[in-house]
Amino acid sequence: MSAPTPHTTVELRRGAYHDSVSLMQVSRQVAATNGIIAAQVAMATELNVEVLTGMGFAVPAEAGANDLVIALHAESPEAIEAGRAAVEEALAGLRSAGRGGTGMGEAPPPRTIGSAARAGGANLALISVPGQHAVTEAFDAIDAGLSVMLFSDNVSVEDEIRLKDAARAADVLVMGPDCGTALVGGVALGFANVVTEGNVGLVAASGTGAQQVMCLLDAAGVGVSHCLGVGGRDLKSAVAGRATRQALAALADDPQTSSVIVVSKPPDPAVLTDIESFA
């Protein structure tokens, strides 16, 4: 525990893993506590440490990607304590939801993505686990006939190609890895913006670019049908636009979508030519 400035606290919990999507909800809940100026509850990944540092928090040097950081800035010591209590309440809620207890005679909760899909009739899985486990979970989802939003990063290019080839064979879509933004059927996923529904579809190999374009369209009174993230490497030479082609085909078949925008960082020139020919 350290207190670099008055009414600021940074706590490191070693080995206390929670997925990033759940922690986004925890941070939002804690930030709503009276007297809390800023709150960030996140795993100490390189990116999150950079964000925390930019917010003025001093993250312990020994923090690693499997450690939980709880950072609070408040108006008073009393507000700090209220924020800590809110953190504990929110984390307890995550643990309770994860246990999914059942009564006598009730079916146990699903233990895998595939079994959950077969029990509930879903068609999309959002996966946010450490990269070394994400590939296994994504293949399980694909085998169950689900498209995948792969929020996780630290997935190798080789595994990304394997996943996207398997998805194409199964006629589903892999969005990602490191896909933080998507809008599917009017539902905002990850860091997506809530925008007006309309007839413009986006295929995005850049999450921040997708957010910017969606906001500009919304401000101009133009609605969005879907925003399908494909991962920042999809238009690089190795991945060769595998998910981009699938996403373009899906939007072409969507009766609500009449126009499509592709958003990307500078793509590989040969891949760009191929995508232009495909489109």
PyMOL commands that set and color helices and strands:
alter all, ss='L'
color gray80, all
select helices_A, chain A and resi 20-31+46-54+77-99+113-120+131-143+157-170+207-219+242-252+269-278
alter helices_A, ss='H'
color red, helices_A
select strands_A, chain A and resi 8-13+36-43+68-74+124-127+147-150+174-175+181-184+187-190+197-204+224-229+259-263
alter strands_A, ss='S'
color yellow, strands_A
deselect
rebuild
show_as cartoon
